[in-house]
């Protein structure tokens, strides 16, 4: 599956979850899926919990997050003293 095909699985609609990016055809926010992964859930566990969700949907969330951060500049919240 190409990057474009994966990204097409993510949609943003102001009428769904106040415009948060979601997996198309669901009310599962990209942010929610990423949080599950960050807390140790596996692809298989997430797919088992949400009927109809696919591995590609989860990959699309990761790709969307990556693309969203590509051109973002970050400033440190605090300066580390050496």
Secondary structure, DSSP 8 states (H G I E B T S, - for coil): --HHHHHTTEE--TTSGGG--EETTS--BHHHHHHHHHTT--HHHHHHHSTT--HHHHHHHHHHHHHHHTT-----SS----
